[in-house]
């Protein structure tokens, strides 16, 4: 796809509050103790709000992340730890209780929402409803009253990458978009969030170039 001059980005895209119906895209990735958000623990969460450069093009912004202490009553499947490499009782994990972890990442999201004069955040993720369901479950468990995210709407990079590149696996989609992928760093919430944000921005900016 031919890249347009970034200085020629459509004027309608120069303000984030006008781009996505007043929603701010925020990339989220969670690492968990299994696949069932009603039973398995939230172990890591990372958020990365999408920002704009001086030409009105989407770029990854400033993110936040937290390791999470498994909430009381939640379960951990040992097989999930084999995939993520998380060591629950590692002395340098510095995990936060679930409510405190949510406060930490939500503060960064609300700051970005205010910066762009948006109404609220909308979750961007790779298999986005997986991340949203775990996020919503943690919000419900902790009784959190200030969740900045839309409760059910998402932008899913699986769908976007499938349309743009014919790839639905994150690693392959990132590589198809011309970026590097490190298998050693994968399954870290921070790394996966950064790569998903770059993927989302690349696809969205290419679409704007064609507008």
TORKOL-4160 file (C-alpha; in steps of 0.2 Angstrom, whole numbers, padded with zeros to 4 digits, m for minus):
211
<pt num="1" X="0000" Y="0000" Z="0000"/>
<pt num="2" X="0007" Y="0017" Z="m0005"/>
<pt num="3" X="0011" Y="0028" Z="0010"/>
<pt num="4" X="0003" Y="0046" Z="0009"/>
<pt num="5" X="0012" Y="0061" Z="0015"/>
<pt num="6" X="0009" Y="0062" Z="0033"/>
<pt num="7" X="0007" Y="0081" Z="0033"/>
<pt num="8" X="m0008" Y="0077" Z="0021"/>
<pt num="9" X="m0018" Y="0068" Z="0034"/>
<pt num="10" X="m0037" Y="0072" Z="0033"/>
<pt num="11" X="m0041" Y="0087" Z="0044"/>
<pt num="12" X="m0056" Y="0077" Z="0051"/>
<pt num="13" X="m0043" Y="0065" Z="0059"/>
<pt num="14" X="m0033" Y="0078" Z="0068"/>
<pt num="15" X="m0043" Y="0078" Z="0084"/>
<pt num="16" X="m0045" Y="0062" Z="0093"/>
<pt num="17" X="m0062" Y="0067" Z="0100"/>
<pt num="18" X="m0069" Y="0067" Z="0082"/>
<pt num="19" X="m0061" Y="0051" Z="0076"/>
<pt num="20" X="m0070" Y="0038" Z="0085"/>
<pt num="21" X="m0086" Y="0045" Z="0091"/>
<pt num="22" X="m0078" Y="0053" Z="0106"/>
<pt num="23" X="m0070" Y="0037" Z="0112"/>
<pt num="24" X="m0051" Y="0036" Z="0115"/>
<pt num="25" X="m0043" Y="0019" Z="0109"/>
<pt num="26" X="m0033" Y="0011" Z="0123"/>
<pt num="27" X="m0024" Y="m0005" Z="0120"/>
<pt num="28" X="m0025" Y="m0017" Z="0134"/>
<pt num="29" X="m0017" Y="m0034" Z="0137"/>
<pt num="30" X="m0019" Y="m0046" Z="0152"/>
<pt num="31" X="m0010" Y="m0061" Z="0157"/>
<pt num="32" X="m0021" Y="m0073" Z="0167"/>
<pt num="33" X="m0021" Y="m0089" Z="0177"/>
<pt num="34" X="m0032" Y="m0097" Z="0164"/>
<pt num="35" X="m0046" Y="m0094" Z="0151"/>
<pt num="36" X="m0061" Y="m0092" Z="0162"/>
<pt num="37" X="m0063" Y="m0074" Z="0167"/>
<pt num="38" X="m0076" Y="m0079" Z="0181"/>
<pt num="39" X="m0064" Y="m0091" Z="0189"/>
<pt num="40" X="m0046" Y="m0088" Z="0184"/>
<pt num="41" X="m0035" Y="m0075" Z="0191"/>
<pt num="42" X="m0029" Y="m0059" Z="0183"/>
<pt num="43" X="m0010" Y="m0059" Z="0185"/>
<pt num="44" X="m0004" Y="m0044" Z="0174"/>
<pt num="45" X="m0012" Y="m0029" Z="0165"/>
<pt num="46" X="m0005" Y="m0016" Z="0154"/>
<pt num="47" X="m0014" Y="m0001" Z="0146"/>
<pt num="48" X="m0007" Y="0010" Z="0132"/>
<pt num="49" X="m0018" Y="0024" Z="0126"/>
<pt num="50" X="m0017" Y="0029" Z="0108"/>
<pt num="51" X="m0010" Y="0047" Z="0104"/>
<pt num="52" X="m0009" Y="0058" Z="0089"/>
<pt num="53" X="0007" Y="0065" Z="0082"/>
<pt num="54" X="0008" Y="0083" Z="0075"/>
<pt num="55" X="0001" Y="0077" Z="0058"/>
<pt num="56" X="m0015" Y="0069" Z="0066"/>
<pt num="57" X="m0008" Y="0052" Z="0064"/>
<pt num="58" X="m0011" Y="0038" Z="0077"/>
<pt num="59" X="0004" Y="0034" Z="0088"/>
<pt num="60" X="0006" Y="0024" Z="0104"/>
<pt num="61" X="0005" Y="0035" Z="0119"/>
<pt num="62" X="0011" Y="0033" Z="0137"/>
<pt num="63" X="0006" Y="0017" Z="0145"/>
<pt num="64" X="0005" Y="0010" Z="0162"/>
<pt num="65" X="0006" Y="m0008" Z="0169"/>
<pt num="66" X="0005" Y="m0018" Z="0185"/>
<pt num="67" X="0008" Y="m0036" Z="0191"/>
<pt num="68" X="m0007" Y="m0042" Z="0200"/>
<pt num="69" X="m0009" Y="m0052" Z="0216"/>
<pt num="70" X="m0022" Y="m0066" Z="0212"/>
<pt num="71" X="m0038" Y="m0061" Z="0220"/>
<pt num="72" X="m0045" Y="m0072" Z="0234"/>
<pt num="73" X="m0055" Y="m0086" Z="0227"/>
<pt num="74" X="m0048" Y="m0085" Z="0210"/>
<pt num="75" X="m0039" Y="m0100" Z="0202"/>
<pt num="76" X="m0023" Y="m0102" Z="0193"/>
<pt num="77" X="m0020" Y="m0116" Z="0180"/>
<pt num="78" X="m0002" Y="m0121" Z="0181"/>
<pt num="79" X="m0002" Y="m0123" Z="0162"/>
<pt num="80" X="m0005" Y="m0105" Z="0160"/>
<pt num="81" X="0010" Y="m0101" Z="0170"/>
<pt num="82" X="0021" Y="m0112" Z="0158"/>
<pt num="83" X="0015" Y="m0101" Z="0144"/>
<pt num="84" X="0017" Y="m0084" Z="0152"/>
<pt num="85" X="0033" Y="m0088" Z="0162"/>
<pt num="86" X="0025" Y="m0079" Z="0177"/>
<pt num="87" X="0032" Y="m0084" Z="0194"/>
<pt num="88" X="0018" Y="m0079" Z="0206"/>
<pt num="89" X="0030" Y="m0078" Z="0221"/>
<pt num="90" X="0045" Y="m0070" Z="0213"/>
<pt num="91" X="0053" Y="m0058" Z="0225"/>
<pt num="92" X="0055" Y="m0045" Z="0212"/>
<pt num="93" X="0037" Y="m0046" Z="0205"/>
<pt num="94" X="0031" Y="m0032" Z="0216"/>
<pt num="95" X="0013" Y="m0037" Z="0212"/>
<pt num="96" X="m0002" Y="m0025" Z="0218"/>
<pt num="97" X="m0018" Y="m0031" Z="0225"/>
<pt num="98" X="m0032" Y="m0031" Z="0211"/>
<pt num="99" X="m0040" Y="m0015" Z="0216"/>
<pt num="100" X="m0024" Y="m0005" Z="0218"/>
<pt num="101" X="m0018" Y="m0012" Z="0201"/>
<pt num="102" X="m0034" Y="m0006" Z="0193"/>
<pt num="103" X="m0032" Y="0011" Z="0201"/>
<pt num="104" X="m0015" Y="0012" Z="0194"/>
<pt num="105" X="m0019" Y="0008" Z="0176"/>
<pt num="106" X="m0035" Y="0017" Z="0176"/>
<pt num="107" X="m0027" Y="0034" Z="0181"/>
<pt num="108" X="m0016" Y="0033" Z="0166"/>
<pt num="109" X="m0032" Y="0030" Z="0155"/>
<pt num="110" X="m0042" Y="0044" Z="0163"/>
<pt num="111" X="m0027" Y="0056" Z="0160"/>
<pt num="112" X="m0027" Y="0052" Z="0142"/>
<pt num="113" X="m0046" Y="0053" Z="0140"/>
<pt num="114" X="m0045" Y="0071" Z="0147"/>
<pt num="115" X="m0030" Y="0076" Z="0136"/>
<pt num="116" X="m0040" Y="0072" Z="0120"/>
<pt num="117" X="m0057" Y="0078" Z="0127"/>
<pt num="118" X="m0065" Y="0061" Z="0124"/>
<pt num="119" X="m0080" Y="0054" Z="0133"/>
<pt num="120" X="m0072" Y="0038" Z="0138"/>
<pt num="121" X="m0060" Y="0024" Z="0133"/>
<pt num="122" X="m0063" Y="0010" Z="0121"/>
<pt num="123" X="m0053" Y="m0006" Z="0123"/>
<pt num="124" X="m0042" Y="m0011" Z="0109"/>
<pt num="125" X="m0035" Y="m0029" Z="0110"/>
<pt num="126" X="m0030" Y="m0044" Z="0100"/>
<pt num="127" X="m0045" Y="m0056" Z="0104"/>
<pt num="128" X="m0051" Y="m0040" Z="0113"/>
<pt num="129" X="m0066" Y="m0048" Z="0122"/>
<pt num="130" X="m0055" Y="m0059" Z="0131"/>
<pt num="131" X="m0046" Y="m0044" Z="0139"/>
<pt num="132" X="m0062" Y="m0035" Z="0141"/>
<pt num="133" X="m0070" Y="m0050" Z="0150"/>
<pt num="134" X="m0056" Y="m0052" Z="0162"/>
<pt num="135" X="m0055" Y="m0033" Z="0165"/>
<pt num="136" X="m0074" Y="m0032" Z="0169"/>
<pt num="137" X="m0073" Y="m0047" Z="0180"/>
<pt num="138" X="m0059" Y="m0038" Z="0190"/>
<pt num="139" X="m0069" Y="m0022" Z="0191"/>
<pt num="140" X="m0084" Y="m0032" Z="0198"/>
<pt num="141" X="m0074" Y="m0042" Z="0210"/>
<pt num="142" X="m0065" Y="m0026" Z="0217"/>
<pt num="143" X="m0081" Y="m0016" Z="0217"/>
<pt num="144" X="m0072" Y="m0003" Z="0207"/>
<pt num="145" X="m0084" Y="0012" Z="0203"/>
<pt num="146" X="m0073" Y="0022" Z="0190"/>
<pt num="147" X="m0070" Y="0010" Z="0176"/>
<pt num="148" X="m0066" Y="0022" Z="0161"/>
<pt num="149" X="m0069" Y="0009" Z="0148"/>
<pt num="150" X="m0084" Y="0006" Z="0137"/>
<pt num="151" X="m0093" Y="m0009" Z="0145"/>
<pt num="152" X="m0094" Y="m0020" Z="0129"/>
<pt num="153" X="m0088" Y="m0011" Z="0113"/>
<pt num="154" X="m0070" Y="m0015" Z="0107"/>
<pt num="155" X="m0058" Y="m0013" Z="0093"/>
<pt num="156" X="m0051" Y="m0030" Z="0089"/>
<pt num="157" X="m0035" Y="m0031" Z="0080"/>
<pt num="158" X="m0038" Y="m0049" Z="0075"/>
<pt num="159" X="m0052" Y="m0043" Z="0064"/>
<pt num="160" X="m0042" Y="m0028" Z="0058"/>
<pt num="161" X="m0026" Y="m0038" Z="0054"/>
<pt num="162" X="m0037" Y="m0052" Z="0045"/>
<pt num="163" X="m0044" Y="m0039" Z="0034"/>
<pt num="164" X="m0028" Y="m0029" Z="0031"/>
<pt num="165" X="m0015" Y="m0044" Z="0030"/>
<pt num="166" X="m0025" Y="m0060" Z="0030"/>
<pt num="167" X="m0017" Y="m0064" Z="0047"/>
<pt num="168" X="m0025" Y="m0067" Z="0064"/>
<pt num="169" X="m0011" Y="m0073" Z="0075"/>
<pt num="170" X="m0003" Y="m0058" Z="0083"/>
<pt num="171" X="0015" Y="m0062" Z="0079"/>
<pt num="172" X="0011" Y="m0065" Z="0061"/>
<pt num="173" X="0001" Y="m0050" Z="0059"/>
<pt num="174" X="0015" Y="m0039" Z="0067"/>
<pt num="175" X="0027" Y="m0046" Z="0055"/>
<pt num="176" X="0015" Y="m0044" Z="0040"/>
<pt num="177" X="0014" Y="m0026" Z="0045"/>
<pt num="178" X="0033" Y="m0024" Z="0043"/>
<pt num="179" X="0038" Y="m0025" Z="0062"/>
<pt num="180" X="0049" Y="m0036" Z="0072"/>
<pt num="181" X="0042" Y="m0049" Z="0084"/>
<pt num="182" X="0052" Y="m0057" Z="0098"/>
<pt num="183" X="0045" Y="m0074" Z="0104"/>
<pt num="184" X="0056" Y="m0072" Z="0120"/>
<pt num="185" X="0047" Y="m0056" Z="0125"/>
<pt num="186" X="0029" Y="m0062" Z="0120"/>
<pt num="187" X="0016" Y="m0066" Z="0133"/>
<pt num="188" X="0022" Y="m0051" Z="0143"/>
<pt num="189" X="0007" Y="m0039" Z="0145"/>
<pt num="190" X="0018" Y="m0024" Z="0142"/>
<pt num="191" X="0026" Y="m0032" Z="0126"/>
<pt num="192" X="0010" Y="m0038" Z="0119"/>
<pt num="193" X="0002" Y="m0021" Z="0122"/>
<pt num="194" X="0016" Y="m0012" Z="0113"/>
<pt num="195" X="0015" Y="m0023" Z="0098"/>
<pt num="196" X="m0004" Y="m0023" Z="0097"/>
<pt num="197" X="m0004" Y="m0004" Z="0098"/>
<pt num="198" X="0009" Y="m0002" Z="0084"/>
<pt num="199" X="m0002" Y="m0014" Z="0074"/>
<pt num="200" X="m0018" Y="m0005" Z="0077"/>
<pt num="201" X="m0009" Y="0012" Z="0073"/>
<pt num="202" X="m0002" Y="0005" Z="0057"/>
<pt num="203" X="m0018" Y="m0002" Z="0050"/>
<pt num="204" X="m0028" Y="0014" Z="0055"/>
<pt num="205" X="m0016" Y="0026" Z="0047"/>
<pt num="206" X="m0015" Y="0016" Z="0031"/>
<pt num="207" X="m0034" Y="0017" Z="0031"/>
<pt num="208" X="m0033" Y="0036" Z="0033"/>
<pt num="209" X="m0021" Y="0037" Z="0019"/>
<pt num="210" X="m0033" Y="0029" Z="0007"/>
<pt num="211" X="m0048" Y="0041" Z="0013"/>
